[in-house]
Amino acid sequence: MEGVTDPVFRSLVLALHEPQGVPEDPLPPKGLGGAFTEFLRVSVHPRTEKDVRRHTGPRASAIPVGLQLMGNDGPRMAESARAAVRAGAPVVDINFGCPAKGALKGCAGASMLQDPGAMESLVRTVARAVEDESNGSIPTTAKIRAGYDRADRVEELARAVEAGGAALLTVHCRTRAEGYCPETDWSRLERAASTVSIPVCGNGGIERFEDLERMRQETGCAYGMVGRAALGDPWLFSDRTVSTQRCAEFLLDYARAIKASGPVSYRGIAGRLKQLLRLWTAGDLVPTEAARKQWLTESDPQRLLERLEALAGSTFLLPQPS
Ligand SMILES: Cc1cc2nc3c(=O)[nH]c(=O)nc-3n(C[C@H](O)[C@H](O)[C@H](O)COP(=O)(O)O)c2cc1C
């Protein structure tokens, strides 16, 4: 999730889960089968292997992490996809869902939902490049929203992605116009899943472990994708409850890993922790909205870390700032 997640956070979350292997059919409730990076924007220049490596970070888990590209120029996207394969990406994904102004102005992301023909052609160009560069060993996938302004063409959008040669389609059930509204309509996922024969991964509104299986049962989606809820509960992909102490340890591990990954101030670390605390649901770390406010309004970064240390029973072990 662009601007929120990063390789450091992703590695910590993946480390909490067992690799699953290829799921069977019918699909039993499993765990975390894979993840995608936040999008890597392809605009004026194609992305290089170095860009891709920096974006994905070191490979720390056997769980595959697909590299997501966002752009609209076929040749540049294809060259970036080839670089992704050379950099070791196990999957290359195309973003057709981002509703941000920058993406729309550049006619990428969700903007492309207005032109299924262009989507199909972009998927085809990228899929051919990936197939060629990887000798057919790496799949190309794509993520769409249910529509631009309305969801009445979700079947057409799903067909475009399949016809372009994607091996998997992720559908975020909200339209571009609906943004990240609280309401979700999973019947759109069912419509997409029953239209195409490639596996569909449903997304939108999964809040707890049970929702993953419910989504698959109600919609026929082969997989479920979790967005924001995983920021507040990194254990969500397994049926596990965790203690408050474990939550505090996780957040301190995250703080340490951010610190180890490059120069960053205490304030920067606290800011990143607050992005998670804003949505935190695991354990009893944030039992009430008043408690959430206390975490989020803590203006002294060191005090925030000390509160976590007290709950975790461990120290942050950072050198004192000069
Ligand atoms: C801040 C933010 C950044 C996001 N960045 C990306 C991204 O880079 N790539 C992507 O495919 N989806 C991105 N998303 C969308 C989520 O992956 C997901 O589709 C969306 O939040 C709906 O799922 P949810 O209801 O489980 O949160 C982003 C969402 C948010 C709120």
The ligand as an ORCA input file, in Angstrom:
! r2SCAN-3c Opt
* xyz 0 1
  C      -2.951      4.455      1.473
  C      -3.294      3.354      0.518
  C      -2.353      2.967     -0.427
  C      -2.639      1.941     -1.333
  N      -1.694      1.571     -2.233
  C      -1.950      0.548     -3.098
  C      -0.960      0.093     -4.025
  O       0.149      0.618     -4.089
  N      -1.301     -0.928     -4.848
  C      -2.530     -1.534     -4.803
  O      -2.782     -2.470     -5.559
  N      -3.461     -1.143     -3.925
  C      -3.210     -0.120     -3.088
  N      -4.169      0.274     -2.188
  C      -5.465     -0.408     -2.185
  C      -5.475     -1.626     -1.255
  O      -4.547     -2.585     -1.711
  C      -6.865     -2.266     -1.247
  O      -7.209     -2.601     -2.574
  C      -7.929     -1.341     -0.678
  O      -7.492     -0.702      0.499
  C      -9.214     -2.119     -0.406
  O      -8.975     -3.173      0.470
  P      -9.375     -3.083      2.039
  O     -10.838     -2.726      2.092
  O      -9.041     -4.457      2.547
  O      -8.510     -2.020      2.629
  C      -3.908      1.296     -1.296
  C      -4.837      1.696     -0.336
  C      -4.549      2.704      0.555
  C      -5.593      3.105      1.569
*
